[in-house]
């Protein structure tokens, strides 16, 4: 399987979605105090970056 730029962006998007879901889950289920809000905010930031990477596929 050749790793061209679109394949790399697709893998990066997939990994960032998984990490974002993990951070949101940590914020929701593991931490009940203010740290949970921080974890959830960073997870949403990972989703935003994954959205940008997905939008760049085919354009870079």
PyMOL commands that place a pseudoatom at each C-alpha (Angstrom):
pseudoatom trace, name=CA, resn=UNK, resi=1, chain=A, elem=C, hetatm=0, pos=[0.000, 0.000, 0.000]
pseudoatom trace, name=CA, resn=UNK, resi=2, chain=A, elem=C, hetatm=0, pos=[1.514, 3.290, -1.100]
pseudoatom trace, name=CA, resn=UNK, resi=3, chain=A, elem=C, hetatm=0, pos=[1.392, 6.096, 1.419]
pseudoatom trace, name=CA, resn=UNK, resi=4, chain=A, elem=C, hetatm=0, pos=[0.576, 9.212, -0.563]
pseudoatom trace, name=CA, resn=UNK, resi=5, chain=A, elem=C, hetatm=0, pos=[-0.452, 12.544, 0.954]
pseudoatom trace, name=CA, resn=UNK, resi=6, chain=A, elem=C, hetatm=0, pos=[-4.174, 11.692, 1.023]
pseudoatom trace, name=CA, resn=UNK, resi=7, chain=A, elem=C, hetatm=0, pos=[-3.529, 8.388, 2.806]
pseudoatom trace, name=CA, resn=UNK, resi=8, chain=A, elem=C, hetatm=0, pos=[-1.376, 10.127, 5.416]
pseudoatom trace, name=CA, resn=UNK, resi=9, chain=A, elem=C, hetatm=0, pos=[-4.085, 12.746, 6.023]
pseudoatom trace, name=CA, resn=UNK, resi=10, chain=A, elem=C, hetatm=0, pos=[-6.721, 9.998, 6.292]
pseudoatom trace, name=CA, resn=UNK, resi=11, chain=A, elem=C, hetatm=0, pos=[-4.667, 8.133, 8.912]
pseudoatom trace, name=CA, resn=UNK, resi=12, chain=A, elem=C, hetatm=0, pos=[-3.983, 11.358, 10.811]
pseudoatom trace, name=CA, resn=UNK, resi=13, chain=A, elem=C, hetatm=0, pos=[-7.701, 12.169, 10.795]
pseudoatom trace, name=CA, resn=UNK, resi=14, chain=A, elem=C, hetatm=0, pos=[-8.599, 8.695, 12.074]
pseudoatom trace, name=CA, resn=UNK, resi=15, chain=A, elem=C, hetatm=0, pos=[-6.003, 8.789, 14.843]
pseudoatom trace, name=CA, resn=UNK, resi=16, chain=A, elem=C, hetatm=0, pos=[-7.065, 12.282, 15.925]
pseudoatom trace, name=CA, resn=UNK, resi=17, chain=A, elem=C, hetatm=0, pos=[-10.722, 11.221, 16.104]
pseudoatom trace, name=CA, resn=UNK, resi=18, chain=A, elem=C, hetatm=0, pos=[-9.792, 8.225, 18.292]
pseudoatom trace, name=CA, resn=UNK, resi=19, chain=A, elem=C, hetatm=0, pos=[-7.661, 10.388, 20.607]
pseudoatom trace, name=CA, resn=UNK, resi=20, chain=A, elem=C, hetatm=0, pos=[-10.403, 13.031, 20.749]
pseudoatom trace, name=CA, resn=UNK, resi=21, chain=A, elem=C, hetatm=0, pos=[-12.990, 10.435, 21.729]
pseudoatom trace, name=CA, resn=UNK, resi=22, chain=A, elem=C, hetatm=0, pos=[-10.639, 9.049, 24.381]
pseudoatom trace, name=CA, resn=UNK, resi=23, chain=A, elem=C, hetatm=0, pos=[-10.056, 12.512, 25.864]
pseudoatom trace, name=CA, resn=UNK, resi=24, chain=A, elem=C, hetatm=0, pos=[-13.775, 13.301, 25.920]
pseudoatom trace, name=CA, resn=UNK, resi=25, chain=A, elem=C, hetatm=0, pos=[-14.439, 9.936, 27.579]
pseudoatom trace, name=CA, resn=UNK, resi=26, chain=A, elem=C, hetatm=0, pos=[-11.767, 10.673, 30.193]
pseudoatom trace, name=CA, resn=UNK, resi=27, chain=A, elem=C, hetatm=0, pos=[-13.340, 14.037, 30.894]
pseudoatom trace, name=CA, resn=UNK, resi=28, chain=A, elem=C, hetatm=0, pos=[-16.832, 12.580, 31.138]
pseudoatom trace, name=CA, resn=UNK, resi=29, chain=A, elem=C, hetatm=0, pos=[-16.222, 9.369, 33.080]
pseudoatom trace, name=CA, resn=UNK, resi=30, chain=A, elem=C, hetatm=0, pos=[-12.912, 9.624, 34.933]
pseudoatom trace, name=CA, resn=UNK, resi=31, chain=A, elem=C, hetatm=0, pos=[-12.650, 13.188, 36.233]
pseudoatom trace, name=CA, resn=UNK, resi=32, chain=A, elem=C, hetatm=0, pos=[-15.604, 14.780, 37.998]
pseudoatom trace, name=CA, resn=UNK, resi=33, chain=A, elem=C, hetatm=0, pos=[-13.996, 18.126, 38.803]
pseudoatom trace, name=CA, resn=UNK, resi=34, chain=A, elem=C, hetatm=0, pos=[-12.680, 20.992, 36.683]
pseudoatom trace, name=CA, resn=UNK, resi=35, chain=A, elem=C, hetatm=0, pos=[-10.050, 18.758, 35.050]
pseudoatom trace, name=CA, resn=UNK, resi=36, chain=A, elem=C, hetatm=0, pos=[-12.838, 16.918, 33.232]
pseudoatom trace, name=CA, resn=UNK, resi=37, chain=A, elem=C, hetatm=0, pos=[-13.841, 20.118, 31.451]
pseudoatom trace, name=CA, resn=UNK, resi=38, chain=A, elem=C, hetatm=0, pos=[-10.233, 20.564, 30.338]
pseudoatom trace, name=CA, resn=UNK, resi=39, chain=A, elem=C, hetatm=0, pos=[-10.007, 17.048, 28.954]
pseudoatom trace, name=CA, resn=UNK, resi=40, chain=A, elem=C, hetatm=0, pos=[-13.290, 17.492, 27.093]
pseudoatom trace, name=CA, resn=UNK, resi=41, chain=A, elem=C, hetatm=0, pos=[-12.179, 20.847, 25.663]
pseudoatom trace, name=CA, resn=UNK, resi=42, chain=A, elem=C, hetatm=0, pos=[-8.930, 19.353, 24.375]
pseudoatom trace, name=CA, resn=UNK, resi=43, chain=A, elem=C, hetatm=0, pos=[-10.897, 16.443, 22.877]
pseudoatom trace, name=CA, resn=UNK, resi=44, chain=A, elem=C, hetatm=0, pos=[-13.118, 18.899, 21.003]
pseudoatom trace, name=CA, resn=UNK, resi=45, chain=A, elem=C, hetatm=0, pos=[-9.946, 20.631, 19.800]
pseudoatom trace, name=CA, resn=UNK, resi=46, chain=A, elem=C, hetatm=0, pos=[-8.734, 17.314, 18.415]
pseudoatom trace, name=CA, resn=UNK, resi=47, chain=A, elem=C, hetatm=0, pos=[-12.034, 17.002, 16.543]
pseudoatom trace, name=CA, resn=UNK, resi=48, chain=A, elem=C, hetatm=0, pos=[-11.522, 20.473, 15.044]
pseudoatom trace, name=CA, resn=UNK, resi=49, chain=A, elem=C, hetatm=0, pos=[-8.019, 19.557, 13.867]
pseudoatom trace, name=CA, resn=UNK, resi=50, chain=A, elem=C, hetatm=0, pos=[-9.283, 16.277, 12.422]
pseudoatom trace, name=CA, resn=UNK, resi=51, chain=A, elem=C, hetatm=0, pos=[-11.959, 18.212, 10.533]
pseudoatom trace, name=CA, resn=UNK, resi=52, chain=A, elem=C, hetatm=0, pos=[-9.279, 20.476, 9.037]
pseudoatom trace, name=CA, resn=UNK, resi=53, chain=A, elem=C, hetatm=0, pos=[-7.141, 17.482, 8.034]
pseudoatom trace, name=CA, resn=UNK, resi=54, chain=A, elem=C, hetatm=0, pos=[-10.163, 15.874, 6.412]
pseudoatom trace, name=CA, resn=UNK, resi=55, chain=A, elem=C, hetatm=0, pos=[-10.907, 19.087, 4.505]
pseudoatom trace, name=CA, resn=UNK, resi=56, chain=A, elem=C, hetatm=0, pos=[-7.315, 19.221, 3.226]
pseudoatom trace, name=CA, resn=UNK, resi=57, chain=A, elem=C, hetatm=0, pos=[-7.495, 15.801, 1.580]
pseudoatom trace, name=CA, resn=UNK, resi=58, chain=A, elem=C, hetatm=0, pos=[-7.147, 16.260, -2.173]
pseudoatom trace, name=CA, resn=UNK, resi=59, chain=A, elem=C, hetatm=0, pos=[-6.177, 19.928, -1.903]
pseudoatom trace, name=CA, resn=UNK, resi=60, chain=A, elem=C, hetatm=0, pos=[-2.600, 19.726, -0.628]
for i in range(1, 60): cmd.bond("trace and resi %d" % i, "trace and resi %d" % (i + 1))
show_as sticks, trace
zoom trace
